[in-house]
Amino acid sequence: MHCELCGARCTIEGEPPVPVCAEHGARWKLARNAPASDVIVVRDDHVLLARRAIEPEAGLWELPGGFANRGEHPADTARRELLEELAVRVRLTSVLGFYIKERAADDDVVHVTVYLGETDDDPAEADGEVSEWRWFAADALPAPHEMSVGHRLRLDDWVRTRRGERSDALGLDGV
């Protein structure tokens, strides 16, 4: 498990067990089944992706988004994360689906609400979690091995819905 603030590997300590970052201390946020939100931001038939700057999965492409703060509505999480990561104000237009991301390596389950959105803003690297960003055409998305776990599945669902096909919007990310 990695600290969501700096990307450093956490140790597991205490009872109940909690991930602990050497720099940021106990990361209770990581010790629960975590709700998260991602946004497929669309402009001119292109989708905005971000390349992760921190672990886990540093260097891989992903949908912008992240973990909810305690008590935060998923839509508010989506808007806040886009602003923090890419300095983008996003208009959420619909929900693509609800996805479960299971990571057996750290016994973690993440519940992800995936929104569709639009923006007039030009992205910028903002909080250090993103090393670069790019607009990708729907027919030129990164290969699955170039993307964070489950993110390509979500994009494939988006492509299917654009073609009028049924998506796997309950996306079990291969489970």
N, C-alpha and C positions, 0 to 999 in steps of 0.2 A: 504494500500500500504506500502511496506517496502523498506528501503534504500538498494540499490544493493551493497553498500560498507560494511555495518556493520550488516544489517538485522533488524535494529530497525524500529518500526512502525513510519511512517511519518504522520504529520498533513497536512491538505490541507489549503493553505493560499494564499492571494493575488488575483489580477485580472489581467490577467487570472489566474485561480486557478492552483497552482503548489504544488506537494508534497514537504514537508520540513522535513529534518532529523535534530534532535536536535544537532547532532555532525557534520554532513557534509553539512548542509544548503540545499538550493533549489536543488532538484533532477529533473531537466528539462528532463533528460533521461526518467523519468517515466511519463511525461506529454504528451506523444505522442503515436500514434500507433507504437509500437516499432518493428523494425526488429531484428531478432535473428537467430542464426545458432546453430544446434546441429550436433553431429557426432556419427554414429553407427560405432565404431571402432571394427573391426573383426580380430581375430587371432585364428587359429586352430579351427574354427567353434564355437568360444566363442565370446561374446560381452562384452565390457568394460562398466561398470556402476559405477557411483559415488553416494555416499550418501551425501545429502545436510547437511552442518554444520550450515547454517544460515537460518533465516526466509526470505520469507515465505516457508513453507513446509519442515522445518528442520527435518532431520531424514529419509526422503523418498529417495528412489533410483531414479536416473534420468540419461538421456543421458548427457554426458559432452557437454557443450556449453554455450552460453550466448548472451547478447545483443551486437549489433554492435555499434561501435563508429560512430559519424557523418561522413558520406561519405565513410565508410569502405565497401569494397566488402564482400558479405556474405562468400565467401571462405576464405578470410583473417580473418574474424571474427572467423570462425570455427577453423582455425589453431592457432590463438592467444589464444582463450579460452582454448583449450586443453593444450597449453604450460603453461598458467597461473594457471589453476586448478590442473593439474596432471603432469606437467613437461614432457609432451609427445609431440614429434614432429610427426605429422600425415601426411600421404600421402592420399589426397582425391582421391577416385577412381571413384565415380559417385554420382549422386543426387538421393536420394530415393523419395523425394517429397517435396511439399510445404504445410504447415499446418497453420491453423488459430486457435489460442488459445484465446478463449474469457473467461474472468474472470468477471462475473457479480458483484462479491463482490466489486470490485474496478473500475468498468467501464473501464476495460483495454482490449485492443486487441493486441495480439502479433502475428506477421507474422514470421513463423519459416521455414527456409530452412534446410532440413535434408539431410546431406551427408553420404555416406559410406566412410570408410577410413581404413587404415592399419598403423601399427607402429611396429618398432623393439624395441622401448624403453620400459623400465619397468616403469609403473606409480609410482608417489610419490605424497604425499599430499603436495601441493605447496603454495597456496595463502590463505588458511584458509577457503575457501568456501566449501571444501570437508572434511568430517570426516573420510571416508574410501572409498576404491575402491575395485572392485572385477570383475573377468571374469566369466560370466554366460554362460552355455550351452544354445543353442537355445530352448531346450525342458525343461529347468529348470529356466525360467525367474521369477523374483519376481511377486507376485500377483498384480493386478491393484491397490488395496488399499495400497500397500507398495511403490507405485511410484508416482512421481509428476504428476499433471494433464496433460493428453495427451501423456505422454511418453510411456505408455504401448501400446497405439494405434499405435504409430510409430514403436515400436518393432514388434507388430503383423503384420504390413504391411511388414516389413523386412522379417519375417518368411514366409509370403505368397509368396513373390517374390522369395525367395530361393527355394520354392517348385514349382516354375513356375506358380503360380497363380497370378491373377490380384490383385493389392493392391488398397487401397483407398488413393492414393498418393496426392489427394487434401484435405486429412484428415481434416474434419471440427470438429474434437475432440468432436464428439457427438452432434454437433449442427444440 
